[in-house]
């Protein structure tokens, strides 16, 4: 008896693999899956994985990721791989990478930070550590842990 989970192939689009088990919904919120009216989305949640124990897999048809989306996903799933699929074939595959600088998409946890004031300033962070993930605000120098980052994505 074959007990392997099978998610059908997609003709064209993006596959996000090696997402930590249970984090697919956070990735879907990054992709704003509600806005994908015309795109088919397949999700495997807590799929057995020899490498990770369990993982999530997301396939989005007819959609390719923007750089900012890949950067956001790197904080949720630092080991994720992105595969670009064209005509049922993987034409490109790469691992996400934490950016050295993060501009505009994470909110500083310091309520008094200038990036949280009504000033025309985007938040800006520098990567401090990859494991565990930690970033520091370039304005107020407040550090943020992985948990805090996930809450403020």
Secondary structure as GFF3:
##gff-version 3
##sequence-region A 1 153
A	DSSP	beta_strand	13	20	.	.	.	ID=ss1
A	DSSP	alpha_helix	24	30	.	.	.	ID=ss2
A	DSSP	three_ten_helix	33	35	.	.	.	ID=ss3
A	DSSP	beta_strand	41	49	.	.	.	ID=ss4
A	DSSP	beta_strand	53	61	.	.	.	ID=ss5
A	DSSP	alpha_helix	67	76	.	.	.	ID=ss6
A	DSSP	beta_strand	81	86	.	.	.	ID=ss7
A	DSSP	beta_strand	89	95	.	.	.	ID=ss8
A	DSSP	beta_strand	101	103	.	.	.	ID=ss9
A	DSSP	three_ten_helix	114	116	.	.	.	ID=ss10
A	DSSP	beta_strand	124	130	.	.	.	ID=ss11
A	DSSP	beta_strand	133	137	.	.	.	ID=ss12
A	DSSP	beta_strand	143	145	.	.	.	ID=ss13
A	DSSP	alpha_helix	146	151	.	.	.	ID=ss14
###
